[in-house]
Amino acid sequence: MTTRGQHYVSRHYLQSWATDEQIYCLRAGSIFQTNVKNVAKERDFYKLKALAAEDILFLKHLIGQASPAGQRNHWNLVSQFDVPSRIEKYIRESRIDDPEVLKMANDLIIEFEENYHQKIEDRFINYQRALREGDASFFLNDSDAIEFIHALCVQFMRTKAIRQKSSDASSSAGLPSMERVWGIASHIFATNIGAALYLSRRDMTLVVLECQSDVALLTSDQPIINLISPHPDDNPNADIAFYYPLSPDKAALLTLKSHAPANVELDRAATNHYNDLMISKSYQQIFSNSEEQLKGIATNQKSPR
């Protein structure tokens, strides 16, 4: 069966806030409990689109900013993502009308990127598990560090919030729409960010934050957030501090060693601070393991500021 409802936040990730697959969600002022399969998803979210000439020009400009090795990797990715469209074009021009062949081609266009994400998620799960157990030692191993950083950046870039934000920025700048090219571009951006972080990993640290109060950590449909607003700086990573809640009582923080918190145990005030940041960066949905917690948030959102 073709996967049409496609998640931009991993179902496996959201399980940490769920009981028997049920999670509490705050959306548009309403709170409801539902199966994790029903949230942070959209029909055909990853469906590939045929690239136009202006899309290729955009990719050439974007990829041209990378190192020679990076450019080769990016063009290889473009080639992979273009395969489904080329198959569909061949079928159309060859006037093949076999229903099974047509369905296979259509399924490939719909599911290719979804399956690409799944492969990354499958490798990411072990790192998530280690962090939930309070162990970030894998970050000291170069091969683990590069795989973790890449997966983290992909999760950051894959969401509906980032796609919409990038589309709005492109439109405001008078640039062509990124709708057709976003699937490829998001992975290129993730790889570029990840490469910069990896090259500066000796200056960075990965810490596990542990909640020590009766307030649980929230997550949202933008589960990885940058705690630092972008600003010009000689250090390319000075504007990146990725906060990533892993469960109601643990979160990961990837940041410069010089910016690392002195205390990784979160009291009530610190937990509320991180939750407020998560709420402010959310797009449409906030998730909790507690209905009462979301009721308090909904009440605050309705109150005049």
C-alpha positions in Angstrom: 0.0 0.0 0.0 1.3 3.5 -0.9 2.2 5.6 2.1 0.2 8.8 1.5 0.1 10.2 5.1 3.7 11.2 5.5 5.3 12.3 8.8 7.6 15.3 9.0 8.3 14.4 12.7 9.1 10.8 13.3 6.4 8.6 14.9 9.1 6.7 16.7 10.4 10.0 18.2 6.9 11.0 19.4 6.4 7.6 21.2 8.4 9.0 24.1 5.4 11.3 25.0 2.8 8.6 24.2 1.0 6.0 26.4 -0.2 3.0 24.4 0.4 5.0 21.2 -1.8 7.9 22.5 -0.3 11.4 22.7 -1.8 14.8 23.8 -1.7 17.5 21.2 -2.5 21.3 21.3 -3.5 22.6 17.9 -5.2 25.9 17.1 -6.3 26.3 20.7 -7.8 22.8 21.0 -6.5 19.9 23.0 -7.0 16.3 22.0 -5.6 12.9 22.5 -4.8 10.8 19.5 -2.6 8.1 18.1 0.9 9.3 17.2 0.3 8.2 13.6 -2.3 11.0 13.3 -0.1 14.0 14.1 2.9 15.9 12.5 1.9 14.5 9.1 0.5 15.6 5.7 -0.7 13.8 2.6 2.1 13.4 0.1 4.3 15.7 2.0 7.4 14.2 0.4 6.0 13.7 -3.1 8.7 14.6 -5.6 8.0 17.2 -8.3 9.6 17.5 -11.7 12.3 20.2 -11.8 12.0 23.2 -14.1 15.0 25.0 -15.7 14.9 27.7 -13.0 15.1 25.0 -10.3 18.3 23.6 -11.9 19.8 27.1 -12.0 19.0 27.5 -8.3 20.6 24.1 -7.5 23.7 25.0 -9.5 24.0 28.2 -7.4 23.4 26.5 -4.1 25.7 23.5 -4.8 28.4 25.8 -6.2 29.0 27.2 -2.7 30.1 23.8 -1.4 33.6 22.3 -1.5 34.5 20.1 -4.5 33.8 17.0 -2.5 30.5 18.5 -1.3 29.5 19.4 -4.8 30.0 15.8 -6.0 27.9 14.5 -3.1 25.2 17.1 -3.7 24.9 16.3 -7.5 24.8 12.6 -6.7 21.8 13.4 -4.4 20.1 15.4 -7.2 20.6 12.5 -9.5 19.0 10.1 -7.0 16.0 12.4 -6.4 15.5 12.9 -10.1 15.2 9.2 -10.9 11.5 8.8 -10.2 10.6 11.8 -12.4 12.8 10.5 -15.2 11.1 7.1 -15.0 7.7 8.8 -15.1 8.7 10.9 -18.1 10.0 7.8 -19.9 6.7 6.0 -19.3 4.7 8.9 -20.5 6.7 9.5 -23.6 6.7 5.7 -24.4 2.9 5.7 -24.0 3.0 2.8 -21.6 -0.4 2.2 -20.2 0.0 -0.9 -18.0 -1.8 0.0 -14.8 0.8 -1.8 -12.6 3.7 0.0 -14.2 2.0 3.3 -13.9 1.2 2.6 -10.2 4.8 1.6 -9.5 6.1 4.8 -11.0 3.6 6.9 -9.1 4.4 5.2 -5.8 8.1 5.8 -6.4 7.5 9.5 -6.9 5.3 9.7 -3.7 7.5 7.5 -1.4 11.1 8.0 -2.6 12.0 10.8 -0.1 9.9 9.2 2.7 12.0 6.0 2.3 15.1 8.1 2.2 14.2 9.7 5.5 13.4 6.3 7.0 16.9 5.0 6.3 18.3 8.0 8.2 15.9 7.6 11.1 16.8 3.9 11.4 20.4 4.9 12.1 19.4 7.8 14.3 17.4 5.6 16.7 20.5 4.2 18.5 21.8 7.7 19.2 18.4 8.8 20.5 18.3 5.7 22.8 21.8 6.4 24.2 20.9 10.0 24.9 17.7 9.0 26.7 19.9 6.9 28.9 22.0 9.9 29.6 25.0 8.8 27.5 26.5 11.2 24.9 29.9 9.5 24.8 29.4 8.4 21.1 29.9 12.0 20.1 33.6 11.5 20.9 33.9 9.0 18.1 34.3 10.6 14.7 32.2 8.2 12.6 29.4 8.4 15.2 29.6 12.1 15.4 29.3 12.7 11.7 26.3 10.3 11.4 24.6 11.8 14.4 25.2 15.4 13.3 23.9 14.7 9.8 20.8 13.0 11.1 20.1 15.8 13.6 20.4 18.4 10.8 18.1 16.4 8.5 15.5 16.2 11.3 15.8 20.0 11.8 15.3 20.7 8.1 12.6 18.2 7.2 9.6 19.8 9.0 6.7 21.7 7.7 7.7 24.7 9.7 11.1 25.0 8.1 9.7 24.4 4.6 7.2 27.2 5.1 9.7 29.5 6.6 12.1 29.0 3.7 9.3 29.4 1.2 8.3 32.7 2.8 11.9 34.0 2.8 12.3 33.1 -0.8 9.1 34.9 -1.7 10.0 38.0 0.3 13.3 38.1 -1.5 11.6 38.0 -4.9 13.1 34.6 -5.7 11.4 31.8 -7.6 9.2 29.4 -5.6 11.1 26.6 -3.8 8.1 24.2 -3.9 9.5 21.9 -6.6 13.1 21.9 -5.4 12.6 21.9 -1.6 12.9 18.1 -1.2 16.5 18.2 -2.6 17.4 21.6 -1.2 16.5 20.7 2.3 18.9 17.8 2.3 21.6 20.0 0.8 21.1 22.6 3.5 21.2 19.9 6.2 24.4 18.4 4.8 26.1 21.9 4.6 25.1 22.7 8.2 26.2 19.3 9.4 29.5 19.5 7.6 30.3 22.9 9.2 29.3 21.5 12.7 31.4 18.4 12.2 34.5 20.3 11.1 34.2 22.4 14.3 33.2 19.5 16.6 36.3 19.9 18.8 34.9 23.2 19.9 31.5 21.8 20.5 29.9 19.5 23.1 26.8 17.4 23.2 25.1 17.3 26.7 22.1 15.6 28.1 19.8 17.8 30.1 17.8 16.1 32.8 14.5 17.4 34.2 14.5 17.3 38.0 11.1 18.9 38.6 7.4 18.0 38.4 7.2 19.8 35.0 7.6 17.7 31.9 9.5 18.7 28.8 7.3 19.4 25.8 8.0 18.9 22.2 6.4 20.1 19.0 6.1 19.8 15.2 9.5 21.6 15.1 11.2 19.3 17.7 14.8 20.6 17.1 15.2 24.3 17.6 18.1 26.7 17.4 18.4 28.6 20.7 20.6 31.3 19.2 19.3 33.9 16.8 21.5 34.2 13.7 24.1 37.0 13.8 27.3 37.8 12.0 30.4 36.2 13.6 33.8 34.9 12.6 32.9 31.5 14.0 30.4 29.8 11.6 28.8 27.8 14.5 28.4 30.7 16.9 24.8 31.0 15.7 23.9 27.3 16.3 22.8 25.7 19.5 20.5 22.8 18.8 18.0 21.9 21.6 16.3 18.6 21.1 13.8 17.2 23.7 14.0 13.4 23.8 11.4 12.6 26.4 9.3 14.3 29.1 12.4 14.2 31.3 15.5 14.4 29.0 16.8 16.6 26.2 19.9 17.0 24.2 21.9 20.2 23.6 24.5 20.5 20.9 26.4 23.8 21.4 29.8 25.4 21.7 31.7 24.3 24.7 32.0 27.9 25.8 28.2 28.2 25.8 27.5 24.9 27.5 25.3 25.1 30.6 27.1 24.8 33.9 24.2 22.7 35.3 22.6 19.9 33.2 19.9 19.3 35.9 16.9 21.3 35.1 14.8 22.8 37.9 11.3 24.0 37.4 12.3 27.4 36.1 14.8 26.0 33.6 12.3 23.4 32.4 9.7 26.1 31.9 12.3 28.2 30.1 13.0 25.5 27.5 9.3 24.7 27.2 8.6 28.4 26.4 11.3 28.3 23.7 9.8 25.1 22.2 6.3 26.7 22.2 7.6 29.9 20.5 9.3 27.9 17.8 6.4 25.5 17.2 4.4 25.7 14.0 0.9 24.2 14.5 1.2 21.5 17.1 2.6 21.1 20.6 2.9 17.7 22.2 2.8 16.5 25.8 2.2 13.4 27.9 -0.2 15.5 30.0 -3.5 17.0 29.1 -3.3 19.3 32.1 0.0 20.7 31.0 -1.4 21.6 27.6 -4.5 23.2 29.2 -2.2 25.6 31.1 -0.4 26.5 27.8 -3.7 27.0 26.0 -4.9 29.3 28.7 -1.7 31.4 28.6 -2.0 31.7 24.8 -5.5 33.1 25.1 -4.5 35.6 27.8 -3.6 39.2 26.7 0.1 39.9 26.9 
